[in-house]
Amino acid sequence: MIDAESQASEAHQPTAARLRHLANEHQSLDARLHHLATLLYPSVDETLEEHRLKKRKLALKDEIARLAQPG
């Protein structure tokens, strides 16, 4: 028989794994954005990529905050 603590732990694992995945993606985007910021003369494509990555990074931050809230 599974007790309530085991059930709570199992229910939390997908959220914890999702949070780790989102945090890793956020960190990867941050590294790429840092690289793009060091370019003296970014191309149009690089500028568009930077804009797209910033939006994705903010979306990840919002999702991380939402999942981290209790309840």
N, CA, C and O atoms as CSV, one atom per row, in Angstrom:
chain,resi,resn,atom,element,x,y,z
A,1,MET,N,N,0.849,-1.185,0.000
A,1,MET,CA,C,0.000,0.000,0.000
A,1,MET,C,C,0.893,1.246,0.000
A,1,MET,O,O,1.908,1.285,0.696
A,2,ILE,N,N,0.521,2.243,-0.767
A,2,ILE,CA,C,1.286,3.491,-0.863
A,2,ILE,C,C,0.729,4.485,0.141
A,2,ILE,O,O,-0.476,4.730,0.179
A,3,ASP,N,N,1.611,5.056,0.954
A,3,ASP,CA,C,1.145,6.033,1.927
A,3,ASP,C,C,1.049,7.427,1.303
A,3,ASP,O,O,1.503,7.640,0.179
A,4,ALA,N,N,0.471,8.354,2.020
A,4,ALA,CA,C,0.224,9.707,1.507
A,4,ALA,C,C,1.524,10.431,1.187
A,4,ALA,O,O,1.577,11.203,0.230
A,5,GLU,N,N,2.574,10.195,1.971
A,5,GLU,CA,C,3.853,10.866,1.732
A,5,GLU,C,C,4.461,10.399,0.406
A,5,GLU,O,O,4.993,11.211,-0.351
A,6,SER,N,N,4.386,9.122,0.128
A,6,SER,CA,C,4.900,8.590,-1.136
A,6,SER,C,C,4.122,9.151,-2.310
A,6,SER,O,O,4.710,9.506,-3.332
A,7,GLN,N,N,2.804,9.237,-2.177
A,7,GLN,CA,C,1.975,9.790,-3.245
A,7,GLN,C,C,2.320,11.246,-3.504
A,7,GLN,O,O,2.403,11.666,-4.658
A,8,ALA,N,N,2.522,12.022,-2.447
A,8,ALA,CA,C,2.877,13.432,-2.600
A,8,ALA,C,C,4.232,13.567,-3.278
A,8,ALA,O,O,4.422,14.437,-4.127
A,9,SER,N,N,5.175,12.707,-2.905
A,9,SER,CA,C,6.496,12.747,-3.506
A,9,SER,C,C,6.426,12.408,-4.995
A,9,SER,O,O,7.063,13.076,-5.810
A,10,GLU,N,N,5.666,11.389,-5.353
A,10,GLU,CA,C,5.515,11.004,-6.759
A,10,GLU,C,C,4.821,12.088,-7.562
A,10,GLU,O,O,5.177,12.328,-8.716
A,11,ALA,N,N,3.843,12.741,-6.974
A,11,ALA,CA,C,3.127,13.803,-7.669
A,11,ALA,C,C,4.035,15.007,-7.895
A,11,ALA,O,O,3.843,15.747,-8.860
A,12,HIS,N,N,5.020,15.215,-7.025
A,12,HIS,CA,C,5.911,16.367,-7.107
A,12,HIS,C,C,7.031,16.150,-8.117
A,12,HIS,O,O,7.558,17.123,-8.658
A,13,GLN,N,N,7.407,14.906,-8.387
A,13,GLN,CA,C,8.535,14.618,-9.258
A,13,GLN,C,C,8.389,15.200,-10.663
A,13,GLN,O,O,9.348,15.791,-11.159
A,14,PRO,N,N,7.249,15.066,-11.324
A,14,PRO,CA,C,7.153,15.659,-12.667
A,14,PRO,C,C,7.358,17.172,-12.641
A,14,PRO,O,O,7.970,17.729,-13.552
A,15,THR,N,N,6.855,17.835,-11.616
A,15,THR,CA,C,7.032,19.273,-11.501
A,15,THR,C,C,8.497,19.620,-11.275
A,15,THR,O,O,9.015,20.562,-11.874
A,16,ALA,N,N,9.159,18.868,-10.418
A,16,ALA,CA,C,10.577,19.123,-10.136
A,16,ALA,C,C,11.413,18.885,-11.388
A,16,ALA,O,O,12.323,19.660,-11.681
A,17,ALA,N,N,11.115,17.828,-12.123
A,17,ALA,CA,C,11.849,17.549,-13.359
A,17,ALA,C,C,11.594,18.650,-14.382
A,17,ALA,O,O,12.512,19.075,-15.084
A,18,ARG,N,N,10.368,19.105,-14.464
A,18,ARG,CA,C,10.024,20.191,-15.399
A,18,ARG,C,C,10.761,21.472,-15.009
A,18,ARG,O,O,11.268,22.180,-15.878
A,19,LEU,N,N,10.825,21.773,-13.720
A,19,LEU,CA,C,11.534,22.965,-13.254
A,19,LEU,C,C,13.021,22.897,-13.605
A,19,LEU,O,O,13.608,23.892,-14.030
A,20,ARG,N,N,13.627,21.722,-13.428
A,20,ARG,CA,C,15.041,21.560,-13.791
A,20,ARG,C,C,15.247,21.767,-15.286
A,20,ARG,O,O,16.196,22.426,-15.709
A,21,HIS,N,N,14.346,21.195,-16.079
A,21,HIS,CA,C,14.447,21.347,-17.531
A,21,HIS,C,C,14.327,22.828,-17.930
A,21,HIS,O,O,15.108,23.321,-18.744
A,22,LEU,N,N,13.361,23.514,-17.359
A,22,LEU,CA,C,13.162,24.932,-17.672
A,22,LEU,C,C,14.358,25.766,-17.216
A,22,LEU,O,O,14.792,26.672,-17.927
A,23,ALA,N,N,14.886,25.463,-16.043
A,23,ALA,CA,C,16.047,26.203,-15.534
A,23,ALA,C,C,17.268,25.976,-16.429
A,23,ALA,O,O,18.035,26.905,-16.682
A,24,ASN,N,N,17.447,24.738,-16.910
A,24,ASN,CA,C,18.565,24.460,-17.816
A,24,ASN,C,C,18.409,25.211,-19.133
A,24,ASN,O,O,19.372,25.768,-19.660
A,25,GLU,N,N,17.196,25.220,-19.654
A,25,GLU,CA,C,16.959,25.956,-20.897
A,25,GLU,C,C,17.192,27.454,-20.693
A,25,GLU,O,O,17.777,28.119,-21.548
A,26,HIS,N,N,16.732,27.975,-19.561
A,26,HIS,CA,C,16.914,29.386,-19.232
A,26,HIS,C,C,18.407,29.726,-19.188
A,26,HIS,O,O,18.831,30.765,-19.693
A,27,GLN,N,N,19.192,28.841,-18.579
A,27,GLN,CA,C,20.638,29.056,-18.475
A,27,GLN,C,C,21.297,29.016,-19.856
A,27,GLN,O,O,22.195,29.809,-20.138
A,28,SER,N,N,20.857,28.107,-20.706
A,28,SER,CA,C,21.394,28.018,-22.069
A,28,SER,C,C,21.099,29.286,-22.866
A,28,SER,O,O,21.958,29.797,-23.585
A,29,LEU,N,N,19.879,29.778,-22.727
A,29,LEU,CA,C,19.505,31.007,-23.421
A,29,LEU,C,C,20.342,32.175,-22.910
A,29,LEU,O,O,20.770,33.031,-23.684
A,30,ASP,N,N,20.570,32.200,-21.607
A,30,ASP,CA,C,21.371,33.264,-21.022
A,30,ASP,C,C,22.787,33.254,-21.595
A,30,ASP,O,O,23.350,34.307,-21.895
A,31,ALA,N,N,23.350,32.068,-21.742
A,31,ALA,CA,C,24.701,31.962,-22.310
A,31,ALA,C,C,24.726,32.447,-23.756
A,31,ALA,O,O,25.639,33.170,-24.152
A,32,ARG,N,N,23.739,32.057,-24.538
A,32,ARG,CA,C,23.689,32.490,-25.943
A,32,ARG,C,C,23.477,34.004,-26.034
A,32,ARG,O,O,24.089,34.671,-26.868
A,33,LEU,N,N,22.614,34.539,-25.179
A,33,LEU,CA,C,22.383,35.986,-25.173
A,33,LEU,C,C,23.655,36.734,-24.782
A,33,LEU,O,O,23.941,37.802,-25.322
A,34,HIS,N,N,24.409,36.178,-23.855
A,34,HIS,CA,C,25.675,36.801,-23.467
A,34,HIS,C,C,26.613,36.859,-24.671
A,34,HIS,O,O,27.260,37.876,-24.921
A,35,HIS,N,N,26.677,35.759,-25.408
A,35,HIS,CA,C,27.521,35.726,-26.603
A,35,HIS,C,C,27.062,36.775,-27.618
A,35,HIS,O,O,27.883,37.506,-28.171
A,36,LEU,N,N,25.771,36.846,-27.860
A,36,LEU,CA,C,25.256,37.813,-28.830
A,36,LEU,C,C,25.540,39.249,-28.388
A,36,LEU,O,O,25.782,40.122,-29.222
A,37,ALA,N,N,25.509,39.488,-27.093
A,37,ALA,CA,C,25.752,40.835,-26.571
A,37,ALA,C,C,27.203,41.273,-26.767
A,37,ALA,O,O,27.497,42.468,-26.752
A,38,THR,N,N,28.104,40.317,-26.949
A,38,THR,CA,C,29.515,40.665,-27.135
A,38,THR,C,C,29.857,41.022,-28.579
A,38,THR,O,O,30.956,41.503,-28.856
A,39,LEU,N,N,28.931,40.791,-29.489
A,39,LEU,CA,C,29.188,41.079,-30.904
A,39,LEU,C,C,29.177,42.582,-31.150
A,39,LEU,O,O,28.234,43.270,-30.758
A,40,LEU,N,N,30.212,43.089,-31.791
A,40,LEU,CA,C,30.274,44.524,-32.080
A,40,LEU,C,C,29.276,44.935,-33.157
A,40,LEU,O,O,28.623,45.973,-33.048
A,41,TYR,N,N,29.166,44.123,-34.184
A,41,TYR,CA,C,28.266,44.428,-35.303
A,41,TYR,C,C,27.414,43.207,-35.612
A,41,TYR,O,O,27.687,42.470,-36.559
A,42,PRO,N,N,26.374,42.998,-34.801
A,42,PRO,CA,C,25.530,41.822,-35.049
A,42,PRO,C,C,24.768,41.971,-36.373
A,42,PRO,O,O,24.374,43.068,-36.770
A,43,SER,N,N,24.581,40.851,-37.023
A,43,SER,CA,C,23.811,40.849,-38.267
A,43,SER,C,C,22.327,41.023,-37.935
A,43,SER,O,O,21.929,40.973,-36.771
A,44,VAL,N,N,21.538,41.222,-38.950
A,44,VAL,CA,C,20.086,41.337,-38.760
A,44,VAL,C,C,19.562,40.047,-38.146
A,44,VAL,O,O,18.739,40.081,-37.232
A,45,ASP,N,N,20.038,38.909,-38.647
A,45,ASP,CA,C,19.602,37.621,-38.106
A,45,ASP,C,C,19.977,37.472,-36.631
A,45,ASP,O,O,19.188,36.960,-35.838
A,46,GLU,N,N,21.160,37.910,-36.271
A,46,GLU,CA,C,21.589,37.825,-34.877
A,46,GLU,C,C,20.763,38.752,-33.986
A,46,GLU,O,O,20.442,38.405,-32.849
A,47,THR,N,N,20.427,39.913,-34.499
A,47,THR,CA,C,19.583,40.845,-33.743
A,47,THR,C,C,18.190,40.261,-33.538
A,47,THR,O,O,17.621,40.367,-32.451
A,48,LEU,N,N,17.644,39.645,-34.582
A,48,LEU,CA,C,16.329,39.006,-34.461
A,48,LEU,C,C,16.390,37.819,-33.504
A,48,LEU,O,O,15.468,37.602,-32.717
A,49,GLU,N,N,17.472,37.056,-33.573
A,49,GLU,CA,C,17.641,35.930,-32.667
A,49,GLU,C,C,17.695,36.417,-31.218
A,49,GLU,O,O,17.077,35.826,-30.333
A,50,GLU,N,N,18.429,37.487,-30.990
A,50,GLU,CA,C,18.525,38.044,-29.643
A,50,GLU,C,C,17.146,38.439,-29.114
A,50,GLU,O,O,16.814,38.159,-27.962
A,51,HIS,N,N,16.364,39.076,-29.941
A,51,HIS,CA,C,15.014,39.497,-29.541
A,51,HIS,C,C,14.144,38.272,-29.223
A,51,HIS,O,O,13.429,38.251,-28.222
A,52,ARG,N,N,14.219,37.253,-30.093
A,52,ARG,CA,C,13.428,36.042,-29.893
A,52,ARG,C,C,13.859,35.312,-28.617
A,52,ARG,O,O,13.016,34.827,-27.862
A,53,LEU,N,N,15.163,35.238,-28.381
A,53,LEU,CA,C,15.660,34.558,-27.193
A,53,LEU,C,C,15.279,35.290,-25.909
A,53,LEU,O,O,14.977,34.656,-24.898
A,54,LYS,N,N,15.293,36.608,-25.946
A,54,LYS,CA,C,14.881,37.382,-24.765
A,54,LYS,C,C,13.418,37.112,-24.429
A,54,LYS,O,O,13.064,36.964,-23.259
A,55,LYS,N,N,12.573,37.048,-25.450
A,55,LYS,CA,C,11.151,36.761,-25.210
A,55,LYS,C,C,10.977,35.359,-24.641
A,55,LYS,O,O,10.186,35.157,-23.719
A,56,ARG,N,N,11.707,34.396,-25.180
A,56,ARG,CA,C,11.613,33.016,-24.692
A,56,ARG,C,C,12.119,32.920,-23.256
A,56,ARG,O,O,11.542,32.209,-22.433
A,57,LYS,N,N,13.196,33.637,-22.964
A,57,LYS,CA,C,13.759,33.616,-21.619
A,57,LYS,C,C,12.758,34.183,-20.604
A,57,LYS,O,O,12.613,33.646,-19.506
A,58,LEU,N,N,12.081,35.251,-20.971
A,58,LEU,CA,C,11.060,35.816,-20.080
A,58,LEU,C,C,9.897,34.855,-19.888
A,58,LEU,O,O,9.375,34.725,-18.781
A,59,ALA,N,N,9.491,34.184,-20.952
A,59,ALA,CA,C,8.406,33.209,-20.853
A,59,ALA,C,C,8.812,32.057,-19.926
A,59,ALA,O,O,8.006,31.582,-19.125
A,60,LEU,N,N,10.065,31.615,-20.044
A,60,LEU,CA,C,10.558,30.561,-19.160
A,60,LEU,C,C,10.561,31.023,-17.708
A,60,LEU,O,O,10.176,30.273,-16.810
A,61,LYS,N,N,10.990,32.244,-17.484
A,61,LYS,CA,C,11.020,32.792,-16.118
A,61,LYS,C,C,9.610,32.799,-15.526
A,61,LYS,O,O,9.421,32.432,-14.366
A,62,ASP,N,N,8.629,33.213,-16.315
A,62,ASP,CA,C,7.241,33.223,-15.851
A,62,ASP,C,C,6.749,31.814,-15.535
A,62,ASP,O,O,6.087,31.600,-14.519
A,63,GLU,N,N,7.072,30.846,-16.407
A,63,GLU,CA,C,6.632,29.476,-16.176
A,63,GLU,C,C,7.319,28.879,-14.949
A,63,GLU,O,O,6.690,28.159,-14.174
A,64,ILE,N,N,8.588,29.170,-14.773
A,64,ILE,CA,C,9.307,28.692,-13.588
A,64,ILE,C,C,8.656,29.249,-12.322
A,64,ILE,O,O,8.443,28.517,-11.356
A,65,ALA,N,N,8.344,30.532,-12.331
A,65,ALA,CA,C,7.713,31.157,-11.175
A,65,ALA,C,C,6.332,30.530,-10.905
A,65,ALA,O,O,5.961,30.308,-9.752
A,66,ARG,N,N,5.598,30.256,-11.953
A,66,ARG,CA,C,4.256,29.668,-11.799
A,66,ARG,C,C,4.358,28.264,-11.202
A,66,ARG,O,O,3.605,27.921,-10.290
A,67,LEU,N,N,5.285,27.456,-11.713
A,67,LEU,CA,C,5.432,26.089,-11.210
A,67,LEU,C,C,6.019,26.041,-9.806
A,67,LEU,O,O,5.738,25.109,-9.053
A,68,ALA,N,N,6.817,27.019,-9.450
A,68,ALA,CA,C,7.456,27.044,-8.139
A,68,ALA,C,C,6.486,27.441,-7.023
A,68,ALA,O,O,6.761,27.208,-5.846
A,69,GLN,N,N,5.358,28.038,-7.395
A,69,GLN,CA,C,4.379,28.442,-6.371
A,69,GLN,C,C,3.743,27.204,-5.762
A,69,GLN,O,O,3.397,26.265,-6.478
A,70,PRO,N,N,3.590,27.199,-4.462
A,70,PRO,CA,C,2.939,26.046,-3.814
A,70,PRO,C,C,1.462,25.979,-4.195
A,70,PRO,O,O,0.800,26.996,-4.401
A,71,GLY,N,N,0.986,24.773,-4.276
A,71,GLY,CA,C,-0.441,24.587,-4.524
A,71,GLY,C,C,-0.783,24.274,-5.871
A,71,GLY,O,O,-1.960,24.098,-6.184
